[in-house]
């Protein structure tokens, strides 16, 4: 006989070794399928999602009538109204961002209607 005490078993696909065979009452995958890893939200995805939301139309009340406008215009109108009423952060945002753009527009050759329609 050989050096092993166990009898020889053929190693084939038809008859797996005893230690690797399924045991009764034990699931084949007790831990289950591993969950997907949560990916980080990139700044590019955030910008895309913000742009998509800002381009959606919304219904607002203007002069007693319901009007559909793009979300970013509604936000801009609200920002202007809050700034005009004296809301500090709105005034700061307005002076920091919007006046720079209007100065650039005033330096170019444009009419007053162009300034109102941007």
N, C-alpha and C positions, 0 to 999 in steps of 0.2 A: 504494500500500500504506500500512499504518499505521506508527506509530512503533516497533512491536514487531518483532523479528526472527523470533519463533516464529510458526508458523501458528496460526490460530484454532481452538480446540477448544470444543465446546458444553459448558456447565456444567449437567449434568442428573444425575438420580439414576441413570440407566442407564449413563452413561459418566463416571466420576469423573476429575478431573485426574490426570495421570501421576505427579506428585510425591506424591499421597496414596494411590495404588493399593498393594495388597499386593505385596511383593516376594517372590520365590521363596526358600524356605529361612529366612525370618524369621517368627517367631511374631507373631500379632496383639497379644499382650499379654506381652512378654518378662519383665516384673517380676512378673506374676501379680496375683491379687486382694490388695488390702491387708488386713492383719490387723485384727481389731477392737481398739479401744483398751481397755486394762485399766482398769476403773473402780475408784475408791477404795472401800474397805469402810467404810461409814458406821457410826457408833456405834449407830444404830437397828437396823441389820442384825445387829450383834454381839449386842445385847441380845436380839433375837428368836431368834437361833441358840442363845444360852445358855439361854434359857427353854425352847426346844424340847428341848434335850438334858437339862435338869434334870427335865422332866416325864416322861421315859421311865422305864419300869419296869426294874428289874434284880433279879437273883436274888442274895441274900446268905445266908450261913450264920449263923443265930441260934439259940443253945441246941441245937446239933446238928441243926437242921432247916433245910431250904432254904425261904426265904421271899421272895416278890416284893414289893419296896417301890419307891417312887418314888426317883429318883436323889438329889434334894435331901435327902430324909430320911436316906439312907445317908451322904451327905456330912456332914450335921449330926451323926449318931451318931459318925462317925469323928472329927469335930472335938471333940466332947465327950470321947471316950475319950482322944484325944491331950492335951487340956487337963488332964484328970484325972491323966494320967501325968506331967505337969510340962513338957510341950512349950511353950516360951515364946511363940512366935507364936500358937499356938492359944489360950493363956490370954489374950493381949492382945486377940485378936479377940473372944473370948467376953466379956471384961469391957467392951470398947468397944461392942459391938453388942447382944448378947443381954440383958445386965443392964438396959440402958435400956428394952427392950421389956417385960421382966418387971416392972420398977418401974411402968411405965404400966399394966400389967395388974393389979398389986396395988392400985393406987390406984382402980381401978374396982371395982364390985361383981361379983366373980366367985368361983367356988368353986375348990377346989384341983384338981378334975378338969378344969376349963377351962384351967388353967395347964399341965397335962400334955398336953392334946390340941391345942395350937396347932402 
